[in-house]
Amino acid sequence: MIVLTSDSTSDKATDIAERTDDTDSLWVRVDQLTQATGWQLKPEGACLGELCVPLPEAKRSTWIADADDWVWFCYSAFADMIGQKHVRDDDVWSLGSVPEVRRAGLESGLAPDFEMTDRNGDTVRLSDLRGRKVVLFTWASW
């Protein structure tokens, strides 16, 4: 098992199966793809909600493969193609945001929904404040 964290799945960690014959690339079982990354394979390509990215015909046979009695998708190669950053540390893979999704958010002027814990320990979601004026201040120690 490997652990995958992704901006596409609300930055929650998901345990997924590990392909035994290629541990250098991030291979995700097709039946775990949507749960782990938010993407879904469809006839038109890989889709994340309304966004669909056609898979290059020349890459289909190398990105979708049978191994260990499952059908796998080479997500790290796909992420490289769409410009999605990813990093691996031992058995943990972390995926950055999908550039096209991030760009759409910037064009719309709407901040993506997120949640955080306030100083009283209550969970606050940005979507709970829709319709009100909100000012976001951020700070980082670095």
N, CA, C and O atoms as a GROMACS GRO file, in nm:
protein
  568
    1MET      N    1   0.083  -0.119   0.000
    1MET     CA    2   0.000   0.000   0.000
    1MET      C    3   0.087   0.126   0.000
    1MET      O    4   0.193   0.131   0.063
    2ILE      N    5   0.039   0.225  -0.072
    2ILE     CA    6   0.102   0.355  -0.066
    2ILE      C    7  -0.003   0.457  -0.024
    2ILE      O    8  -0.123   0.431  -0.035
    3VAL      N    9   0.041   0.570   0.023
    3VAL     CA   10  -0.050   0.676   0.066
    3VAL      C   11  -0.040   0.788  -0.036
    3VAL      O   12   0.069   0.828  -0.076
    4LEU      N   13  -0.156   0.838  -0.079
    4LEU     CA   14  -0.162   0.943  -0.179
    4LEU      C   15  -0.238   1.061  -0.121
    4LEU      O   16  -0.349   1.044  -0.071
    5THR      N   17  -0.179   1.180  -0.127
    5THR     CA   18  -0.250   1.301  -0.088
    5THR      C   19  -0.265   1.386  -0.213
    5THR      O   20  -0.174   1.394  -0.296
    6SER      N   21  -0.381   1.450  -0.226
    6SER     CA   22  -0.410   1.523  -0.348
    6SER      C   23  -0.497   1.643  -0.320
    6SER      O   24  -0.590   1.635  -0.239
    7ASP      N   25  -0.468   1.756  -0.386
    7ASP     CA   26  -0.555   1.873  -0.377
    7ASP      C   27  -0.692   1.843  -0.437
    7ASP      O   28  -0.792   1.901  -0.395
    8SER      N   29  -0.696   1.752  -0.535
    8SER     CA   30  -0.822   1.720  -0.601
    8SER      C   31  -0.919   1.647  -0.512
    8SER      O   32  -1.039   1.648  -0.537
    9THR      N   33  -0.870   1.582  -0.408
    9THR     CA   34  -0.957   1.508  -0.318
    9THR      C   35  -0.956   1.570  -0.179
    9THR      O   36  -0.948   1.501  -0.078
   10SER      N   37  -0.963   1.703  -0.176
   10SER     CA   38  -0.971   1.778  -0.050
   10SER      C   39  -0.851   1.757   0.041
   10SER      O   40  -0.863   1.768   0.163
   11ASP      N   41  -0.737   1.728  -0.017
   11ASP     CA   42  -0.613   1.716   0.057
   11ASP      C   43  -0.620   1.611   0.168
   11ASP      O   44  -0.557   1.626   0.272
   12LYS      N   45  -0.697   1.504   0.145
   12LYS     CA   46  -0.704   1.394   0.240
   12LYS      C   47  -0.619   1.280   0.188
   12LYS      O   48  -0.611   1.257   0.068
   13ALA      N   49  -0.557   1.209   0.278
   13ALA     CA   50  -0.473   1.096   0.240
   13ALA      C   51  -0.561   0.976   0.207
   13ALA      O   52  -0.661   0.949   0.275
   14THR      N   53  -0.522   0.903   0.102
   14THR     CA   54  -0.593   0.784   0.059
   14THR      C   55  -0.493   0.671   0.045
   14THR      O   56  -0.390   0.686  -0.021
   15ASP      N   57  -0.521   0.558   0.108
   15ASP     CA   58  -0.437   0.439   0.090
   15ASP      C   59  -0.478   0.373  -0.040
   15ASP      O   60  -0.596   0.344  -0.063
   16ILE      N   61  -0.379   0.348  -0.126
   16ILE     CA   62  -0.408   0.281  -0.252
   16ILE      C   63  -0.310   0.166  -0.271
   16ILE      O   64  -0.204   0.162  -0.208
   17ALA      N   65  -0.347   0.073  -0.358
   17ALA     CA   66  -0.262  -0.042  -0.386
   17ALA      C   67  -0.137   0.004  -0.461
   17ALA      O   68  -0.138   0.106  -0.529
   18GLU      N   69  -0.032  -0.072  -0.446
   18GLU     CA   70   0.093  -0.041  -0.514
   18GLU      C   71   0.121  -0.148  -0.620
   18GLU      O   72   0.113  -0.267  -0.592
   19ARG      N   73   0.153  -0.104  -0.739
   19ARG     CA   74   0.188  -0.196  -0.845
   19ARG      C   75   0.326  -0.252  -0.816
   19ARG      O   76   0.419  -0.175  -0.791
   20THR      N   77   0.341  -0.383  -0.818
   20THR     CA   78   0.465  -0.446  -0.774
   20THR      C   79   0.576  -0.446  -0.878
   20THR      O   80   0.693  -0.456  -0.842
   21ASP      N   81   0.542  -0.434  -1.006
   21ASP     CA   82   0.646  -0.445  -1.108
   21ASP      C   83   0.703  -0.310  -1.153
   21ASP      O   84   0.798  -0.308  -1.231
   22ASP      N   85   0.649  -0.198  -1.106
   22ASP     CA   86   0.701  -0.065  -1.140
   22ASP      C   87   0.675   0.028  -1.022
   22ASP      O   88   0.567   0.086  -1.011
   23THR      N   89   0.772   0.042  -0.936
   23THR     CA   90   0.753   0.126  -0.818
   23THR      C   91   0.812   0.266  -0.835
   23THR      O   92   0.806   0.348  -0.743
   24ASP      N   93   0.868   0.295  -0.954
   24ASP     CA   94   0.924   0.428  -0.978
   24ASP      C   95   0.818   0.529  -1.024
   24ASP      O   96   0.836   0.650  -1.007
   25SER      N   97   0.710   0.480  -1.081
   25SER     CA   98   0.601   0.566  -1.128
   25SER      C   99   0.480   0.547  -1.038
   25SER      O  100   0.468   0.445  -0.970
   26LEU      N  101   0.391   0.645  -1.037
   26LEU     CA  102   0.268   0.634  -0.960
   26LEU      C  103   0.162   0.568  -1.048
   26LEU      O  104   0.104   0.633  -1.135
   27TRP      N  105   0.138   0.442  -1.026
   27TRP     CA  106   0.034   0.366  -1.094
   27TRP      C  107  -0.085   0.354  -1.000
   27TRP      O  108  -0.069   0.311  -0.885
   28VAL      N  109  -0.202   0.392  -1.046
   28VAL     CA  110  -0.324   0.385  -0.966
   28VAL      C  111  -0.420   0.288  -1.034
   28VAL      O  112  -0.444   0.298  -1.154
   29ARG      N  113  -0.473   0.195  -0.956
   29ARG     CA  114  -0.572   0.104  -1.013
   29ARG      C  115  -0.689   0.185  -1.064
   29ARG      O  116  -0.733   0.280  -0.999
   30VAL      N  117  -0.740   0.149  -1.181
   30VAL     CA  118  -0.849   0.225  -1.242
   30VAL      C  119  -0.970   0.230  -1.149
   30VAL      O  120  -1.040   0.331  -1.146
   31ASP      N  121  -0.996   0.123  -1.075
   31ASP     CA  122  -1.111   0.123  -0.984
   31ASP      C  123  -1.089   0.213  -0.861
   31ASP      O  124  -1.184   0.241  -0.789
   32GLN      N  125  -0.966   0.257  -0.836
   32GLN     CA  126  -0.936   0.347  -0.724
   32GLN      C  127  -0.907   0.490  -0.771
   32GLN      O  128  -0.887   0.579  -0.688
   33LEU      N  129  -0.904   0.512  -0.902
   33LEU     CA  130  -0.860   0.640  -0.957
   33LEU      C  131  -0.946   0.757  -0.910
   33LEU      O  132  -0.891   0.858  -0.866
   34THR      N  133  -1.076   0.746  -0.918
   34THR     CA  134  -1.163   0.857  -0.881
   34THR      C  135  -1.153   0.887  -0.732
   34THR      O  136  -1.144   1.004  -0.693
   35GLN      N  137  -1.155   0.785  -0.649
   35GLN     CA  138  -1.145   0.804  -0.504
   35GLN      C  139  -1.011   0.868  -0.467
   35GLN      O  140  -1.005   0.954  -0.379
   36ALA      N  141  -0.903   0.826  -0.533
   36ALA     CA  142  -0.770   0.872  -0.497
   36ALA      C  143  -0.734   1.007  -0.555
   36ALA      O  144  -0.664   1.086  -0.491
   37THR      N  145  -0.781   1.037  -0.678
   37THR     CA  146  -0.737   1.159  -0.745
   37THR      C  147  -0.849   1.252  -0.788
   37THR      O  148  -0.826   1.369  -0.817
   38GLY      N  149  -0.971   1.200  -0.793
   38GLY     CA  150  -1.083   1.279  -0.845
   38GLY      C  151  -1.104   1.259  -0.994
   38GLY      O  152  -1.211   1.292  -1.045
   39TRP      N  153  -1.005   1.206  -1.067
   39TRP     CA  154  -1.013   1.183  -1.211
   39TRP      C  155  -1.087   1.053  -1.239
   39TRP      O  156  -1.089   0.961  -1.157
   40GLN      N  157  -1.148   1.047  -1.357
   40GLN     CA  158  -1.220   0.928  -1.401
   40GLN      C  159  -1.187   0.905  -1.548
   40GLN      O  160  -1.187   1.000  -1.627
   41LEU      N  161  -1.157   0.780  -1.585
   41LEU     CA  162  -1.131   0.748  -1.724
   41LEU      C  163  -1.263   0.729  -1.797
   41LEU      O  164  -1.348   0.650  -1.756
   42LYS      N  165  -1.279   0.802  -1.907
   42LYS     CA  166  -1.399   0.795  -1.991
   42LYS      C  167  -1.352   0.779  -2.136
   42LYS      O  168  -1.234   0.796  -2.164
   43PRO      N  169  -1.443   0.748  -2.227
   43PRO     CA  170  -1.402   0.735  -2.368
   43PRO      C  171  -1.334   0.860  -2.424
   43PRO      O  172  -1.247   0.850  -2.511
   44GLU      N  173  -1.374   0.979  -2.373
   44GLU     CA  174  -1.313   1.103  -2.423
   44GLU      C  175  -1.179   1.135  -2.359
   44GLU      O  176  -1.111   1.228  -2.402
   45GLY      N  177  -1.139   1.059  -2.257
   45GLY     CA  178  -1.009   1.079  -2.192
   45GLY      C  179  -1.022   1.072  -2.042
   45GLY      O  180  -1.111   1.006  -1.989
   46ALA      N  181  -0.933   1.141  -1.972
   46ALA     CA  182  -0.938   1.149  -1.826
   46ALA      C  183  -1.017   1.274  -1.790
   46ALA      O  184  -0.988   1.383  -1.839
   47CYS      N  185  -1.118   1.257  -1.703
   47CYS     CA  186  -1.207   1.368  -1.672
   47CYS      C  187  -1.209   1.396  -1.522
   47CYS      O  188  -1.212   1.304  -1.440
   48LEU      N  189  -1.207   1.524  -1.490
   48LEU     CA  190  -1.219   1.572  -1.353
   48LEU      C  191  -1.337   1.667  -1.354
   48LEU      O  192  -1.323   1.785  -1.388
   49GLY      N  193  -1.454   1.617  -1.317
   49GLY     CA  194  -1.576   1.696  -1.330
   49GLY      C  195  -1.603   1.724  -1.477
   49GLY      O  196  -1.608   1.632  -1.558
   50GLU      N  197  -1.619   1.851  -1.512
   50GLU     CA  198  -1.646   1.890  -1.650
   50GLU      C  199  -1.519   1.898  -1.736
   50GLU      O  200  -1.527   1.901  -1.859
   51LEU      N  201  -1.404   1.900  -1.672
   51LEU     CA  202  -1.276   1.908  -1.744
   51LEU      C  203  -1.236   1.769  -1.794
   51LEU      O  204  -1.218   1.677  -1.714
   52CYS      N  205  -1.221   1.753  -1.924
   52CYS     CA  206  -1.175   1.626  -1.982
   52CYS      C  207  -1.049   1.650  -2.063
   52CYS      O  208  -1.042   1.741  -2.145
   53VAL      N  209  -0.949   1.566  -2.040
   53VAL     CA  210  -0.821   1.576  -2.108
   53VAL      C  211  -0.805   1.451  -2.195
   53VAL      O  212  -0.796   1.340  -2.142
   54PRO      N  213  -0.801   1.468  -2.328
   54PRO     CA  214  -0.781   1.351  -2.413
   54PRO      C  215  -0.646   1.286  -2.386
   54PRO      O  216  -0.546   1.355  -2.365
   55LEU      N  217  -0.643   1.154  -2.385
   55LEU     CA  218  -0.516   1.082  -2.368
   55LEU      C  219  -0.455   1.062  -2.506
   55LEU      O  220  -0.523   1.013  -2.597
   56PRO      N  221  -0.327   1.098  -2.523
   56PRO     CA  222  -0.264   1.078  -2.654
   56PRO      C  223  -0.272   0.931  -2.696
   56PRO      O  224  -0.240   0.842  -2.617
   57GLU      N  225  -0.313   0.908  -2.819
   57GLU     CA  226  -0.327   0.770  -2.869
   57GLU      C  227  -0.199   0.691  -2.852
   57GLU      O  228  -0.203   0.572  -2.819
   58ALA      N  229  -0.085   0.755  -2.874
   58ALA     CA  230   0.044   0.687  -2.864
   58ALA      C  231   0.077   0.646  -2.720
   58ALA      O  232   0.159   0.557  -2.698
   59LYS      N  233   0.015   0.711  -2.622
   59LYS     CA  234   0.045   0.683  -2.481
   59LYS      C  235  -0.054   0.587  -2.416
   59LYS      O  236  -0.024   0.531  -2.310
   60ARG      N  237  -0.170   0.566  -2.476
   60ARG     CA  238  -0.274   0.484  -2.414
   60ARG      C  239  -0.222   0.346  -2.374
   60ARG      O  240  -0.249   0.298  -2.264
   61SER      N  241  -0.148   0.282  -2.463
   61SER     CA  242  -0.103   0.145  -2.434
   61SER      C  243   0.005   0.140  -2.327
   61SER      O  244   0.024   0.036  -2.264
   62THR      N  245   0.077   0.251  -2.304
   62THR     CA  246   0.179   0.251  -2.199
   62THR      C  247   0.126   0.309  -2.068
   62THR      O  248   0.182   0.280  -1.962
   63TRP      N  249   0.019   0.390  -2.073
   63TRP     CA  250  -0.036   0.450  -1.953
   63TRP      C  251  -0.147   0.367  -1.890
   63TRP      O  252  -0.175   0.381  -1.771
   64ILE      N  253  -0.210   0.280  -1.968
   64ILE     CA  254  -0.315   0.192  -1.917
   64ILE      C  255  -0.267   0.050  -1.940
   64ILE      O  256  -0.250   0.008  -2.054
   65ALA      N  257  -0.246  -0.023  -1.832
   65ALA     CA  258  -0.184  -0.156  -1.845
   65ALA      C  259  -0.241  -0.253  -1.742
   65ALA      O  260  -0.288  -0.214  -1.635
   66ASP      N  261  -0.234  -0.381  -1.778
   66ASP     CA  262  -0.273  -0.488  -1.686
   66ASP      C  263  -0.150  -0.534  -1.610
   66ASP      O  264  -0.044  -0.556  -1.668
   67ALA      N  265  -0.164  -0.548  -1.479
   67ALA     CA  266  -0.058  -0.603  -1.394
   67ALA      C  267  -0.119  -0.643  -1.261
   67ALA      O  268  -0.215  -0.582  -1.216
   68ASP      N  269  -0.063  -0.744  -1.199
   68ASP     CA  270  -0.111  -0.790  -1.068
   68ASP      C  271  -0.262  -0.815  -1.066
   68ASP      O  272  -0.328  -0.791  -0.965
   69ASP      N  273  -0.316  -0.864  -1.177
   69ASP     CA  274  -0.459  -0.896  -1.191
   69ASP      C  275  -0.550  -0.773  -1.185
   69ASP      O  276  -0.669  -0.787  -1.156
   70TRP      N  277  -0.498  -0.654  -1.212
   70TRP     CA  278  -0.578  -0.532  -1.213
   70TRP      C  279  -0.544  -0.449  -1.336
   70TRP      O  280  -0.441  -0.472  -1.400
   71VAL      N  281  -0.629  -0.354  -1.369
   71VAL     CA  282  -0.600  -0.255  -1.474
   71VAL      C  283  -0.551  -0.130  -1.404
   71VAL      O  284  -0.615  -0.080  -1.312
   72TRP      N  285  -0.436  -0.080  -1.448
   72TRP     CA  286  -0.369   0.034  -1.384
   72TRP      C  287  -0.358   0.153  -1.479
   72TRP      O  288  -0.356   0.137  -1.601
   73PHE      N  289  -0.351   0.272  -1.420
   73PHE     CA  290  -0.331   0.396  -1.496
   73PHE      C  291  -0.205   0.463  -1.442
   73PHE      O  292  -0.192   0.482  -1.321
   74CYS      N  293  -0.113   0.499  -1.531
   74CYS     CA  294   0.012   0.564  -1.489
   74CYS      C  295  -0.015   0.711  -1.463
   74CYS      O  296  -0.003   0.795  -1.552
   75TYR      N  297  -0.053   0.741  -1.340
   75TYR     CA  298  -0.093   0.877  -1.306
   75TYR      C  299   0.024   0.974  -1.310
   75TYR      O  300   0.006   1.090  -1.350
   76SER      N  301   0.142   0.932  -1.271
   76SER     CA  302   0.255   1.026  -1.271
   76SER      C  303   0.288   1.074  -1.412
   76SER      O  304   0.322   1.191  -1.430
   77ALA      N  305   0.277   0.987  -1.512
   77ALA     CA  306   0.302   1.030  -1.651
   77ALA      C  307   0.193   1.125  -1.698
   77ALA      O  308   0.221   1.224  -1.765
   78PHE      N  309   0.068   1.096  -1.662
   78PHE     CA  310  -0.043   1.184  -1.696
   78PHE      C  311  -0.025   1.320  -1.628
   78PHE      O  312  -0.045   1.424  -1.691
   79ALA      N  313   0.012   1.320  -1.500
   79ALA     CA  314   0.033   1.445  -1.426
   79ALA      C  315   0.143   1.528  -1.492
   79ALA      O  316   0.131   1.650  -1.500
   80ASP      N  317   0.250   1.463  -1.538
   80ASP     CA  318   0.356   1.536  -1.608
   80ASP      C  319   0.300   1.604  -1.733
   80ASP      O  320   0.334   1.718  -1.764
   81MET      N  321   0.212   1.532  -1.807
   81MET     CA  322   0.157   1.587  -1.930
   81MET      C  323   0.071   1.711  -1.904
   81MET      O  324   0.077   1.807  -1.981
   82ILE      N  325  -0.008   1.711  -1.797
   82ILE     CA  326  -0.096   1.825  -1.770
   82ILE      C  327  -0.031   1.932  -1.684
   82ILE      O  328  -0.092   2.035  -1.656
   83GLY      N  329   0.093   1.908  -1.642
   83GLY     CA  330   0.165   2.007  -1.562
   83GLY      C  331   0.132   2.004  -1.415
   83GLY      O  332   0.157   2.101  -1.344
   84GLN      N  333   0.077   1.894  -1.366
   84GLN     CA  334   0.046   1.882  -1.224
   84GLN      C  335   0.170   1.835  -1.150
   84GLN      O  336   0.228   1.732  -1.183
   85LYS      N  337   0.209   1.910  -1.051
   85LYS     CA  338   0.328   1.875  -0.973
   85LYS      C  339   0.298   1.756  -0.884
   85LYS      O  340   0.186   1.740  -0.834
   86HIS      N  341   0.400   1.672  -0.865
   86HIS     CA  342   0.387   1.558  -0.775
   86HIS      C  343   0.523   1.526  -0.717
   86HIS      O  344   0.627   1.552  -0.778
   87VAL      N  345   0.521   1.469  -0.598
   87VAL     CA  346   0.645   1.436  -0.529
   87VAL      C  347   0.624   1.306  -0.453
   87VAL      O  348   0.514   1.274  -0.409
   88ARG      N  349   0.732   1.232  -0.438
   88ARG     CA  350   0.725   1.106  -0.366
   88ARG      C  351   0.830   1.103  -0.256
   88ARG      O  352   0.943   1.148  -0.275
   89ASP      N  353   0.791   1.050  -0.141
   89ASP     CA  354   0.883   1.026  -0.030
   89ASP      C  355   0.849   0.888   0.024
   89ASP      O  356   0.749   0.871   0.094
   90ASP      N  357   0.932   0.791  -0.007
   90ASP     CA  358   0.909   0.651   0.030
   90ASP      C  359   0.773   0.605  -0.023
   90ASP      O  360   0.752   0.599  -0.144
   91ASP      N  361   0.681   0.572   0.067
   91ASP     CA  362   0.551   0.520   0.026
   91ASP      C  363   0.442   0.627   0.023
   91ASP      O  364   0.324   0.593   0.022
   92VAL      N  365   0.480   0.753   0.021
   92VAL     CA  366   0.383   0.861   0.018
   92VAL      C  367   0.403   0.943  -0.110
   92VAL      O  368   0.513   0.991  -0.137
   93TRP      N  369   0.297   0.957  -0.187
   93TRP     CA  370   0.295   1.044  -0.304
   93TRP      C  371   0.205   1.162  -0.271
   93TRP      O  372   0.100   1.145  -0.211
   94SER      N  373   0.246   1.281  -0.310
   94SER     CA  374   0.164   1.400  -0.289
   94SER      C  375   0.146   1.470  -0.423
   94SER      O  376   0.242   1.496  -0.495
   95LEU      N  377   0.021   1.502  -0.454
   95LEU     CA  378  -0.012   1.568  -0.581
   95LEU      C  379  -0.052   1.712  -0.556
   95LEU      O  380  -0.128   1.741  -0.465
   96GLY      N  381   0.000   1.801  -0.638
   96GLY     CA  382  -0.039   1.941  -0.631
   96GLY      C  383  -0.171   1.963  -0.701
   96GLY      O  384  -0.233   1.869  -0.750
   97SER      N  385  -0.213   2.087  -0.707
   97SER     CA  386  -0.339   2.118  -0.774
   97SER      C  387  -0.324   2.103  -0.925
   97SER      O  388  -0.214   2.112  -0.979
   98VAL      N  389  -0.435   2.080  -0.992
   98VAL     CA  390  -0.438   2.067  -1.137
   98VAL      C  391  -0.433   2.208  -1.195
   98VAL      O  392  -0.521   2.290  -1.164
   99PRO      N  393  -0.333   2.240  -1.278
   99PRO     CA  394  -0.318   2.377  -1.327
   99PRO      C  395  -0.443   2.435  -1.393
   99PRO      O  396  -0.476   2.552  -1.370
  100GLU      N  397  -0.513   2.357  -1.473
  100GLU     CA  398  -0.632   2.408  -1.542
  100GLU      C  399  -0.744   2.443  -1.442
  100GLU      O  400  -0.816   2.540  -1.462
  101VAL      N  401  -0.758   2.364  -1.338
  101VAL     CA  402  -0.859   2.392  -1.235
  101VAL      C  403  -0.820   2.518  -1.158
  101VAL      O  404  -0.905   2.603  -1.130
  102ARG      N  405  -0.693   2.530  -1.124
  102ARG     CA  406  -0.645   2.649  -1.053
  102ARG      C  407  -0.665   2.773  -1.138
  102ARG      O  408  -0.707   2.877  -1.088
  103ARG      N  409  -0.635   2.764  -1.268
  103ARG     CA  410  -0.650   2.877  -1.360
  103ARG      C  411  -0.797   2.919  -1.370
  103ARG      O  412  -0.827   3.038  -1.372
  104ALA      N  413  -0.888   2.822  -1.376
  104ALA     CA  414  -1.031   2.853  -1.386
  104ALA      C  415  -1.077   2.928  -1.261
  104ALA      O  416  -1.158   3.020  -1.271
  105GLY      N  417  -1.026   2.889  -1.144
  105GLY     CA  418  -1.062   2.959  -1.021
  105GLY      C  419  -1.014   3.102  -1.022
  105GLY      O  420  -1.084   3.191  -0.974
  106LEU      N  421  -0.896   3.125  -1.076
  106LEU     CA  422  -0.844   3.261  -1.084
  106LEU      C  423  -0.926   3.346  -1.180
  106LEU      O  424  -0.950   3.464  -1.154
  107GLU      N  425  -0.969   3.286  -1.291
  107GLU     CA  426  -1.047   3.360  -1.390
  107GLU      C  427  -1.185   3.398  -1.337
  107GLU      O  428  -1.238   3.503  -1.370
  108SER      N  429  -1.243   3.310  -1.254
  108SER     CA  430  -1.376   3.337  -1.203
  108SER      C  431  -1.374   3.438  -1.088
  108SER      O  432  -1.476   3.499  -1.057
  109GLY      N  433  -1.260   3.455  -1.024
  109GLY     CA  434  -1.249   3.545  -0.910
  109GLY      C  435  -1.303   3.485  -0.781
  109GLY      O  436  -1.311   3.554  -0.680
  110LEU      N  437  -1.340   3.356  -0.784
  110LEU     CA  438  -1.390   3.290  -0.664
  110LEU      C  439  -1.279   3.209  -0.599
  110LEU      O  440  -1.209   3.133  -0.667
  111ALA      N  441  -1.265   3.224  -0.471
  111ALA     CA  442  -1.167   3.143  -0.398
  111ALA      C  443  -1.220   3.001  -0.388
  111ALA      O  444  -1.340   2.981  -0.371
  112PRO      N  445  -1.132   2.901  -0.398
  112PRO     CA  446  -1.179   2.763  -0.382
  112PRO      C  447  -1.226   2.740  -0.239
  112PRO      O  448  -1.176   2.801  -0.144
  113ASP      N  449  -1.322   2.650  -0.226
  113ASP     CA  450  -1.372   2.620  -0.092
  113ASP      C  451  -1.265   2.547  -0.012
  113ASP      O  452  -1.194   2.462  -0.065
  114PHE      N  453  -1.255   2.580   0.115
  114PHE     CA  454  -1.162   2.511   0.205
  114PHE      C  455  -1.221   2.517   0.344
  114PHE      O  456  -1.315   2.591   0.370
  115GLU      N  457  -1.164   2.437   0.432
  115GLU     CA  458  -1.208   2.441   0.571
  115GLU      C  459  -1.087   2.451   0.661
  115GLU      O  460  -0.976   2.409   0.626
  116MET      N  461  -1.110   2.507   0.778
  116MET     CA  462  -1.004   2.522   0.876
  116MET      C  463  -1.066   2.524   1.015
  116MET      O  464  -1.188   2.537   1.030
  117THR      N  465  -0.983   2.509   1.113
  117THR     CA  466  -1.029   2.513   1.252
  117THR      C  467  -1.000   2.651   1.309
  117THR      O  468  -0.888   2.700   1.300
  118ASP      N  469  -1.102   2.713   1.367
  118ASP     CA  470  -1.080   2.846   1.426
  118ASP      C  471  -1.021   2.832   1.566
  118ASP      O  472  -0.999   2.721   1.614
  119ARG      N  473  -0.996   2.944   1.629
  119ARG     CA  474  -0.929   2.940   1.760
  119ARG      C  475  -1.013   2.875   1.869
  119ARG      O  476  -0.960   2.840   1.974
  120ASN      N  477  -1.145   2.858   1.845
  120ASN     CA  478  -1.232   2.791   1.941
  120ASN      C  479  -1.245   2.641   1.913
  120ASN      O  480  -1.316   2.570   1.985
  121GLY      N  481  -1.176   2.594   1.809
  121GLY     CA  482  -1.182   2.453   1.775
  121GLY      C  483  -1.297   2.416   1.682
  121GLY      O  484  -1.317   2.298   1.654
  122ASP      N  485  -1.373   2.515   1.634
  122ASP     CA  486  -1.484   2.490   1.544
  122ASP      C  487  -1.435   2.488   1.399
  122ASP      O  488  -1.343   2.561   1.364
  123THR      N  489  -1.497   2.404   1.317
  123THR     CA  490  -1.461   2.398   1.175
  123THR      C  491  -1.537   2.508   1.102
  123THR      O  492  -1.658   2.522   1.116
  124VAL      N  493  -1.463   2.585   1.023
  124VAL     CA  494  -1.521   2.693   0.943
  124VAL      C  495  -1.490   2.664   0.797
  124VAL      O  496  -1.376   2.636   0.762
  125ARG      N  497  -1.592   2.671   0.713
  125ARG     CA  498  -1.575   2.650   0.569
  125ARG      C  499  -1.599   2.783   0.498
  125ARG      O  500  -1.688   2.860   0.535
  126LEU      N  501  -1.521   2.808   0.397
  126LEU     CA  502  -1.540   2.930   0.320
  126LEU      C  503  -1.680   2.932   0.258
  126LEU      O  504  -1.743   3.038   0.251
  127SER      N  505  -1.729   2.817   0.215
  127SER     CA  506  -1.862   2.811   0.153
  127SER      C  507  -1.972   2.852   0.251
  127SER      O  508  -2.079   2.896   0.208
  128ASP      N  509  -1.949   2.839   0.382
  128ASP     CA  510  -2.047   2.883   0.481
  128ASP      C  511  -2.062   3.035   0.481
  128ASP      O  512  -2.161   3.088   0.532
  129LEU      N  513  -1.966   3.104   0.425
  129LEU     CA  514  -1.966   3.251   0.426
  129LEU      C  515  -2.008   3.311   0.292
  129LEU      O  516  -2.002   3.432   0.274
  130ARG      N  517  -2.050   3.227   0.198
  130ARG     CA  518  -2.093   3.278   0.066
  130ARG      C  519  -2.205   3.380   0.084
  130ARG      O  520  -2.293   3.365   0.168
  131GLY      N  521  -2.197   3.485   0.004
  131GLY     CA  522  -2.296   3.592   0.012
  131GLY      C  523  -2.256   3.705   0.104
  131GLY      O  524  -2.320   3.810   0.108
  132ARG      N  525  -2.149   3.684   0.180
  132ARG     CA  526  -2.098   3.788   0.268
  132ARG      C  527  -1.963   3.835   0.215
  132ARG      O  528  -1.896   3.763   0.141
  133LYS      N  529  -1.924   3.954   0.253
  133LYS     CA  530  -1.790   4.001   0.217
  133LYS      C  531  -1.691   3.935   0.311
  133LYS      O  532  -1.710   3.932   0.433
  134VAL      N  533  -1.584   3.882   0.253
  134VAL     CA  534  -1.484   3.809   0.331
  134VAL      C  535  -1.346   3.860   0.292
  134VAL      O  536  -1.316   3.875   0.174
  135VAL      N  537  -1.265   3.886   0.391
  135VAL     CA  538  -1.125   3.921   0.368
  135VAL      C  539  -1.041   3.808   0.424
  135VAL      O  540  -1.055   3.770   0.540
  136LEU      N  541  -0.953   3.753   0.341
  136LEU     CA  542  -0.866   3.644   0.384
  136LEU      C  543  -0.726   3.697   0.406
  136LEU      O  544  -0.666   3.756   0.316
  137PHE      N  545  -0.674   3.676   0.524
  137PHE     CA  546  -0.536   3.710   0.553
  137PHE      C  547  -0.461   3.578   0.568
  137PHE      O  548  -0.507   3.486   0.635
  138THR      N  549  -0.346   3.569   0.504
  138THR     CA  550  -0.265   3.448   0.519
  138THR      C  551  -0.129   3.488   0.572
  138THR      O  552  -0.083   3.601   0.555
  139TRP      N  553  -0.067   3.393   0.637
  139TRP     CA  554   0.064   3.416   0.694
  139TRP      C  555   0.139   3.284   0.693
  139TRP      O  556   0.080   3.178   0.714
  140ALA      N  557   0.267   3.290   0.670
  140ALA     CA  558   0.352   3.171   0.677
  140ALA      C  559   0.484   3.210   0.744
  140ALA      O  560   0.533   3.322   0.726
  141SER      N  561   0.539   3.118   0.819
  141SER     CA  562   0.661   3.147   0.893
  141SER      C  563   0.783   3.158   0.803
  141SER      O  564   0.882   3.220   0.842
  142TRP      N  565   0.780   3.099   0.686
  142TRP     CA  566   0.899   3.103   0.601
  142TRP      C  567   0.908   3.234   0.528
  142TRP      O  568   1.002   3.255   0.451
   0.00000   0.00000   0.00000
